[in-house]
Amino acid sequence: VQAMPGLLLLDFGTDWCGHCMAARIAVDAWVARHPDLAHLRIEDGRGRRLGRGYAVKLWPTLVLLRDGSEIARVVRPHEERDLAALDAALGGPPPLAAT
């Protein structure tokens, strides 16, 4: 993943994690507003090197990369507003779509 160019959101967690399931709606909505962003959900757990490489301790942990370098991290978001650090790293929230 460090070799991937552009913006990439790593979403570490598991399918059975209650915190991950609760955060999924907010994370999916945030990702939908950023079409220039690649999003990878990564099954994490004991013996999984990628999560350890990013020092993941709690799920979900979201790591935002630009050209392979970490620019923001959010741990255990509950709502979209908890993802503000990701928007800040991108220079602010995207403009609202016209209705």
C-alpha positions in Angstrom: 0.0 0.0 0.0 2.9 2.4 0.5 3.6 2.2 -3.2 0.1 3.3 -4.2 0.0 6.8 -5.6 -2.6 9.3 -4.6 -5.0 9.2 -1.7 -5.8 6.0 0.0 -7.9 5.3 3.1 -7.0 2.2 5.0 -9.9 1.0 7.1 -8.6 -1.5 9.7 -11.2 -3.7 11.5 -13.2 -6.9 11.3 -16.7 -7.9 10.2 -17.6 -9.0 13.7 -16.4 -5.9 15.6 -19.4 -3.9 17.0 -17.4 -0.6 16.8 -16.6 -1.3 13.1 -20.2 -2.1 12.3 -21.4 1.1 14.0 -18.8 3.3 12.2 -19.5 1.8 8.7 -22.4 4.1 7.8 -20.4 7.3 8.7 -17.2 6.0 7.0 -19.0 5.0 3.8 -20.8 8.4 3.6 -17.4 10.1 4.0 -15.8 8.0 1.4 -18.7 8.6 -1.0 -18.0 12.4 -0.8 -14.4 11.8 -1.8 -14.4 10.2 -5.3 -10.7 10.8 -5.8 -9.9 8.5 -2.8 -9.2 4.8 -2.9 -10.7 2.9 0.1 -9.5 -0.4 1.4 -11.2 -2.3 4.2 -8.5 -4.5 5.8 -9.4 -7.5 8.0 -7.1 -7.1 11.0 -6.2 -9.3 13.9 -3.5 -11.4 15.5 -0.7 -12.1 13.2 -1.8 -9.6 10.6 1.4 -7.6 9.7 -0.2 -4.7 7.9 -2.2 -3.6 11.0 0.9 -4.0 13.2 2.9 -2.0 10.7 0.5 0.9 11.2 0.4 0.4 15.0 -3.3 -0.4 15.0 -4.5 -1.0 18.5 -8.3 -0.4 18.4 -10.9 -1.0 15.7 -11.8 0.6 13.5 -8.7 2.6 12.8 -8.7 4.7 9.7 -5.3 5.7 8.2 -5.3 8.3 5.4 -2.3 8.1 3.1 -1.1 10.4 0.4 1.4 8.8 -2.0 2.1 6.2 0.7 2.7 8.6 3.6 0.3 8.9 6.5 -1.4 12.3 6.7 -4.2 11.6 9.2 -5.6 9.0 11.5 -8.9 8.5 13.2 -9.6 5.8 15.8 -13.1 4.5 16.6 -15.2 7.1 14.9 -18.9 7.0 15.8 -20.3 9.7 13.5 -19.3 11.6 10.4 -18.1 14.6 12.5 -15.6 12.3 14.1 -13.9 12.1 10.7 -13.0 15.9 10.7 -9.3 15.1 11.0 -9.5 13.4 7.6 -11.1 16.4 6.1 -8.6 18.7 7.7 -5.7 16.7 6.2 -7.3 17.1 2.8 -7.7 20.9 3.2 -11.3 21.0 4.4 -14.6 19.2 3.6 -15.6 18.8 0.0 -18.2 21.2 -1.4 -21.8 20.1 -1.0 -23.4 18.6 -4.1 -26.1 20.7 -5.8 -29.6 19.5 -5.2 
